[in-house]
Amino acid sequence: MRKAKVIGIGSYLPEKIVSNDELAQTIDTSDEWITQRSGIRQRHVAAEGELTSDLGTHAARRALDSAGVSLTDIDMVIVATTTPDLTFPATAALIQKKLGIHHGAAFDVQAVCSGFVYGMSVASAMIESGQAQCVLMIGAETMTRLLDWSDRTTAVLFGDGAGAVVLQACTVENADASHVMGSYLRSDGAYSDILYVDGGASSTGTTGHLRMQGREVYRHAVGNISDAILSLLESSGHSVDDIDWFVPHQANERIINGVAKKIGLPPEKTVISVDQHANTSSASIPLALDLAVRDGRIKSGDLVMLEAMGGGLSWGANLLRW
């Protein structure tokens, strides 16, 4: 069967790091309050003039180096982002320009924190259908530019960053071969008012600020994400016990642990990096994935589960044989 497999990965975080203690100097909060509720200890913040496309370009170059492919091999660039440089063109087109790619297709996917999971599904489908041979899939965000810094319930939770993978077509003869095994995507717009940005081109003509009902988001997150994981495992003929590594969207350590506990996954199989970079929306999964690959935890042949939930509400999961 023609399938997609990950052949390279890379990530990038802005140089500026802001600790919880530093935030507490300007916001009514404390390191203890933030850490207990989210597990976050610091976040990276893009420099003035540093754009989402800049972060994505850095991560993309590292992923291309990791994959050992040239720019001419890439025939599609997909960027998951909710913080584009411009209303249009797509941030993917801007990254395509910065990389010096003049062929193929480039477009954005917008599913907020679920963007990377959605993008992986789209990239895999493009390869499986023969519309692409080698796809550069990027999650990149400058979430700090959507924050209302007077709202301590949201301002402490987010950061900036980017991660990328290169997916290439392959022929799979058995389930143990490296490939993207499947995806599960869902959305329910009835809950769009519990996590959103109160601005937009056709509504206010402004960028707006991020607004969230934290308790409601948590309540939906654990159940929805658990259902997505179990549904994807069932459709692929696997069980929770088969998972070698769980790489969740790094939104909140309590949500991550809640999902793992609900599905019966041992905590030692979970990759957690939210303490280092906070919630970077669509960038958080590839950031955590790259970390676990670089430090040797994730190895060839491992069964890896990715998951996320974000505004929409949107949620989903990808299952990969690494």
Secondary structure, 3 states (H helix, E strand, C coil): CEEEEEEEEEEECCCEEEEHHHHCCCCCCCHHHHHHHHCCCEEEECCCCCCHHHHHHHHHHHHHHHHCCCHHHCCEEEEECCCCCCCCCCHHHHHHHHHCCCCCEEEEECCHHHHHHHHHHHHHHHHHCCCCCEEEEEEEEEHHHHCCCCCHHHHCCECEEEEEEEEEEEECCCCCCCEEEEEEEEECHHHHHHEEECCCCCCCCCCCCEEECHHHHHHHHHHHHHHHHHHHHHHHCCCHHHCCEEEECCCCHHHHHHHHHHHCCCHHHECCCHHHHCECHHHHHHHHHHHHHHCCCCCCCCEEEEEEEECCCEEEEEEEEC
